[in-house]
Amino acid sequence: MGTYSAQIIVGTPHPNHGGIIPDKVINLSENSRPALVLKEDDKERVWIPTLENTIEDALLMVAYFVVKDEEALDALKGIKDVTGEEHLEMYEAFTDEQREKLYMANRKALGKYEDLKVVVTVLEGSLFRQQLPVLKQYDVDMEVCLSVYSRTYSRWRDEVILTGSLDY
């Protein structure tokens, strides 16, 4: 795995104010190819997502492994039962048409959960960044957190690079 460029925190919303009571975290690793990583107890589930629907692939993991939605599981099993697999490559496992059916079923399935909150944290340069508009199709309590400030040391340029602002 490479470095993480985004993460999805899944949990329960606090009833009186913002925030989340976290349950699971899915990390997006990017280097030679992206990977969605969900750690559960002593095992790690890794899905190699599609490049064009990486966020939706991550949200499929939420339905199948976190909330374990029966409708979403049935839709998946109707195509291919991957619930026991710890490693899955989305392009190999499903056709474009099958994936689109799964995404549509997932949008409906996740919308049923009033006690579900999803927080998407996206770092600079993440594959998630260009796919954020698809999240409008999900009727889920959600927050999306983007980088507003960055202070990084560039070894190539031998200097500190500042972007954004902390003055709000």
Buried (B, 14 or more C-beta within 10 A) or exposed (E): EEEBBBBBBBBBBEEEEEEBEEBBBBBBBBEEEBBBBBEEEEEEBBBBBBEEBBBBBBBBBBBBBBBEBEEBBEBBEEBEEBEEEEEBBBEEBBEEEBBEBBBEBBBBBBEEBEEBBBBBBBBEEBBBBEBBEBBEBBEBBBBEEBBEEEEEEEEEEEEEEEEEEEEE
